[in-house]
Amino acid sequence: MDAALIEGCVTGDQDAFEVLWRRHGRLCLTTIARTLDSHGRGEAREAPIVYERLQKELLRNGVGRLRKLGPDASLRHCLTVLAHEAASSHVEEATPIASVMRPAPTPAEILLDDLVGLEPAHHVTQALRKLSPQIMAILRFELRGLTSREIAAALGTTEEMLAGHLDRTAQKIAEISAEPTDRTLASRLWRSLLGCASVEERVALATLSEDDPEVAARRETAKRTWAAVRERALSVPQPHSVHCLDEVTLASFVAGMRGADRARAEGHVTTCGRCADSVAGLVLHLRAVPTLRAAEPHGENLAIAAACAATDHPRPALAYAEQAERQELPRADEIHRVSMARRRLATSLGELPRQESSRVVSRDDLPTDDEAPLLALEALITGDASAAAQALDDHVAKRLVGARLRLLAMASGHDLEEATRLSEQALEGTDPDLRRDAEMVLALPDERALPRELLVERLVDLLPSLIRLILSRPR
Ligand SMILES: [Zn+2]
């Protein structure tokens, strides 16, 4: 399918280009909006300008690149790379070079860095440098926000191998950053930060932090140290080399290139921070695809808002949702609310002043089945587990998102016994997401509600399914 379309574009067929943008334009726009947002430009104003430029550029002299797409490559991957590059060069041109390199820290941050971040971060960075290049590549992906599955796929390894690597790294950091008497906590802290702690460990750490201010403080220090390491690792400009992957190879690599080419590319990505970042960026952009697919029958602004909200970019999500509301597109109000919810979940663990929750708790009439999941999400964010539970009757909870929200409402204090019962039931079921929620609930000590940080994590996790549920309703 791609081959005929590429052929058409290469020969300059206008119709082919129209098909190309109809099929992939929204992903390109979403990619541009997400990239601009990563550079602090979250408004919806600039993305269309960059998009237009991308279209012209491809027409003028980019088509030759498409011709190089081999059998492994996909047009979708390649256009996403080009859209990302177009947005990055737009930012570079529009911004003085000094501020691209590093946002100026506020005085408070400098002080913080000096006091807690800098020293331990220096030691940790030194220790990491001595590790194998593969570990560095893994950590780079980890720092960019890829999941274990995505990292394993990118580096051609298994999740078990990956967990082993991360575990050894966590132990090493714990050794250099803690006194011998304190290693158990330190290693648990670092295993959790590096994303290789078991569910039981993570639940134990979260409840311990709620109970013991000293553990909470230790954890905060470790988090800041890790944030400083991340800042150092990711803000250093990575030099381009002759071995760096070009757009087409990068696209094919992520699309699942095989054989000798793959081995060569993997070898390079493992040792080159620049290419590791490009791979990570492409994988993250492509997470928008399932949401965009669900949004196909809807208007463009709404689709992009939904895709940004589902992929951790609440700022452009809000900007595009507002545009969709002005156009009075169906579902625009709900996608706007979801984007607000996503932004709250991203800040201060999503806590809200009480008065903002009035919309949820003051309703006398029961919500319709359609609006119930969104209301429940909003109630859980405000900390009102009972309102959330009330919104979700048995009928709504038959749908998967409803079932997940109900379990989380029960576990957040509405009815802990019911939470245990639902969790045991979920473990017998087949849905992996609901199972993960359930495992977390079952790992809690008796009569203990789900700690806020874990609730926030699970809500962020279910947001894309909720968005797709909203989009799937008839217009
Ligand atoms: Zn490279």
Residues whose N, C-alpha, C, O or C-beta is under 5 A from the ligand:
A	BS01	ZN	H243 C244 L245 C272 R274 C275
